[in-house]
Amino acid sequence: MKLLACDIGNNFVKIGLFNKNKLTKFFSERTENLTMSFLTDVKFDAVAISSVVPHATKFLENFFKKNFNITPFVINSNAKFNLQLDYETPETLGTDRICGAEGAFEIYCEKFQSNALKKNESIITIDLGTATTINVILPPNIFSGGVILPGVVMMSNLLNKNTEQLPNVSLKSYNSVIGKSTPSAIASGIVNSTIGAAARINDFLKREKGVKKIYIFLTGGNSAYFKKVISFEVYFVKDLVLRGIKSVYERNLK
């Protein structure tokens, strides 16, 4: 079976075609200008969607019904997950967060031929998109919540918009923890506050939860840059959320 996994984000829609467990095609299109024209010659049997943009979800549902006679499976809090949700408001949990965690958990299970984390292990996922989300999985398979903070572009835009003199900067301005110019100081603040949040969670799990081994998965639009500046070991997985969408879809077929 060929599955089309769709991750609808605030700025981009990322789409992966899976032939069984293998990602064979990848597409990306701006959320605000959706056309799906690249699917003209793509063959697939089913569609699964994770979305944080309701109007784009509706567009895709109608698109696939009209053009392919396929009703997509749209992931929400009522879906069956491989992870148990230890979250006070599951109805407000972004499906991109849980699908990223599902993708990381699937990779862990494949790597170690297991269906659960060991009692002294944990998984952290870091998704560097419009917002930066850091999520935690605890043994045996508990999605335990996480942290949400502004994404790197949003941080720069907010500083520029809400001050008289601070410029808008890119990550290219970062060259040291201690910035020697205003652009490099801003870039350092953005980079190191993001890394610091991940390091804080890493430290918390070891000190407060007795975790000995932490597997950290990095994904999202800005992750290629951050994998070069993060000092701790990470697994860089471009299609982490898409893999999670596939995993949740398969779980709900059973």
C-alpha positions in Angstrom: 0.0 0.0 0.0 1.2 3.5 -0.9 0.3 6.1 1.8 0.5 9.9 1.2 1.3 11.5 4.6 0.6 15.2 4.9 2.0 17.5 7.6 0.2 20.9 7.4 2.2 23.5 9.2 1.6 27.2 9.6 4.0 28.1 6.8 4.5 24.9 4.8 2.7 21.7 3.9 5.1 18.8 3.8 4.0 15.7 2.0 5.7 12.3 1.9 4.8 9.2 -0.2 5.5 6.0 1.6 5.7 2.6 -0.1 5.3 0.4 2.9 8.0 1.7 5.2 10.1 3.5 2.7 9.8 7.2 1.9 9.9 7.4 -1.9 8.9 11.0 -2.6 8.9 14.3 -0.7 7.1 17.5 -1.6 6.7 20.9 0.1 4.4 23.8 -0.7 3.6 27.0 1.1 0.4 26.7 3.2 -1.0 30.0 2.0 -0.7 29.0 -1.7 -1.8 25.4 -1.8 -2.4 24.0 -5.2 -1.2 20.3 -4.9 -0.3 20.5 -8.6 2.7 18.2 -8.0 0.5 15.2 -7.4 -0.6 15.0 -11.0 1.4 11.8 -11.7 1.7 10.5 -8.2 0.0 7.2 -7.4 -1.2 6.4 -3.9 -3.9 4.4 -2.1 -4.6 6.4 1.1 -4.0 9.8 2.6 -3.3 10.7 6.3 -3.2 14.3 7.5 -1.8 16.0 10.6 -2.6 19.7 10.7 -2.4 22.8 12.8 -4.2 24.9 10.2 -8.0 24.0 10.0 -8.8 25.8 6.8 -5.9 24.1 5.0 -7.2 20.7 6.4 -10.6 21.4 4.8 -9.0 22.3 1.5 -7.0 19.0 1.4 -10.0 16.9 2.4 -12.1 18.4 -0.4 -9.2 18.2 -2.9 -8.6 14.4 -2.3 -12.3 13.6 -2.3 -12.9 15.5 -5.5 -9.8 14.6 -7.5 -8.9 11.1 -6.2 -12.1 9.8 -4.6 -10.2 9.3 -1.3 -11.4 10.4 2.1 -8.3 11.3 4.1 -7.7 10.1 7.6 -7.3 13.3 9.7 -5.5 12.7 13.0 -7.0 14.3 16.1 -7.1 13.6 19.8 -9.6 10.8 19.4 -7.2 8.7 17.2 -5.4 5.6 18.6 -1.8 6.3 19.3 1.2 4.0 20.0 2.1 6.4 22.8 -0.1 7.0 25.9 -0.9 10.6 26.3 -0.1 12.0 29.8 -1.5 15.4 28.9 -4.1 17.4 30.7 -5.7 18.9 27.5 -5.3 16.3 24.8 -7.8 18.2 22.6 -5.4 21.1 22.4 -2.3 19.0 21.7 -0.9 19.9 18.3 -1.0 16.8 16.1 2.4 17.7 14.8 3.8 17.4 18.3 2.4 13.9 18.9 3.2 12.7 15.4 6.8 13.9 15.8 7.0 11.9 19.1 5.4 8.9 17.4 8.0 9.1 14.6 10.8 9.1 17.1 9.3 6.2 19.1 8.9 4.2 15.9 12.6 4.7 15.0 13.6 3.7 18.5 11.5 0.6 18.4 13.0 -0.4 15.0 16.5 0.3 16.1 16.4 -1.7 19.3 13.8 -4.3 18.3 11.6 -3.3 21.1 8.1 -2.0 21.7 8.9 0.1 24.8 11.5 2.3 26.4 13.7 0.9 29.1 13.0 2.2 32.6 16.1 4.5 32.6 15.7 5.8 29.1 13.8 8.8 27.5 13.2 10.4 24.1 13.3 14.1 23.4 12.0 15.5 20.1 12.9 19.0 19.0 10.9 20.4 16.1 12.3 23.7 14.9 9.6 25.2 12.8 7.4 28.4 13.0 7.3 27.6 16.7 9.9 25.4 18.4 8.4 22.5 20.2 10.3 20.2 22.6 8.5 17.0 23.6 9.3 14.2 26.1 8.6 10.5 26.0 9.1 8.5 29.2 9.1 4.8 29.8 7.5 2.6 28.7 5.7 4.7 26.0 4.3 7.8 27.7 4.0 11.1 25.9 4.7 13.3 28.9 4.3 16.8 27.5 7.0 19.4 26.7 7.8 23.0 25.9 6.6 25.4 23.3 8.6 28.6 22.5 8.8 31.0 19.5 10.6 29.7 16.5 13.9 31.3 15.5 12.4 33.5 12.8 9.6 34.5 15.0 12.0 35.6 17.8 13.9 37.8 15.3 10.7 39.3 13.9 9.3 40.1 17.4 12.5 41.8 18.5 12.6 43.9 15.3 8.9 44.7 15.4 8.7 45.7 19.1 11.9 47.8 19.3 13.0 51.0 17.6 16.6 50.0 16.8 17.1 46.2 16.8 17.5 44.8 13.3 15.9 41.6 11.9 18.7 39.0 11.7 19.2 35.6 10.3 21.1 32.6 11.8 24.0 33.5 9.6 24.8 36.3 12.1 25.6 33.8 14.8 29.3 33.1 15.3 29.8 32.8 19.1 28.0 32.5 22.4 29.1 36.1 23.2 27.9 38.3 20.4 30.4 41.1 19.4 27.9 43.1 17.4 24.1 43.7 17.8 23.2 41.3 15.0 25.4 38.6 16.4 24.2 39.2 19.9 20.6 38.8 18.8 21.5 35.7 16.8 23.2 34.3 19.9 20.2 35.0 22.0 17.9 33.1 19.6 20.3 30.2 19.1 21.3 29.7 22.7 17.8 30.2 24.2 16.6 27.4 22.0 19.5 25.1 22.8 19.3 26.1 26.4 15.6 25.0 26.6 16.6 21.6 25.3 19.6 21.4 27.6 17.4 22.3 30.6 14.9 19.5 29.8 17.8 17.1 29.3 19.2 18.1 32.7 15.8 17.9 34.4 15.2 14.3 33.1 18.5 13.2 34.5 18.3 14.9 37.9 14.5 14.6 38.6 13.5 11.5 36.7 16.6 9.4 37.1 17.0 9.0 33.3 20.4 7.6 32.3 20.1 7.6 28.5 18.3 10.2 26.4 17.7 9.9 22.6 17.3 13.3 21.1 15.6 13.7 17.7 15.9 16.9 15.7 13.5 17.9 12.9 11.8 21.0 11.3 12.8 23.7 8.9 15.7 25.1 11.0 17.0 21.8 12.2 19.7 21.4 9.5 21.4 24.6 11.0 21.0 23.6 14.6 22.5 20.1 14.2 25.8 21.9 13.5 25.8 24.0 16.7 24.2 21.6 19.3 26.9 20.1 21.4 25.0 17.0 22.5 24.3 14.0 20.3 21.2 14.1 18.2 19.5 12.1 15.5 18.6 14.4 12.6 15.4 13.1 10.9 14.0 15.3 8.2 10.8 13.3 7.8 10.2 12.7 11.6 6.6 14.0 11.6 5.7 12.3 8.4 6.9 9.0 9.8 4.8 9.6 12.8 1.7 10.3 10.7 2.3 6.9 8.9 2.7 5.2 12.3 -0.5 6.6 13.7 -2.4 5.8 10.5 -1.3 2.2 10.6 -2.2 2.0 14.3 -5.8 3.1 13.4 -6.1 0.5 10.7 -5.8 -2.3 13.2 
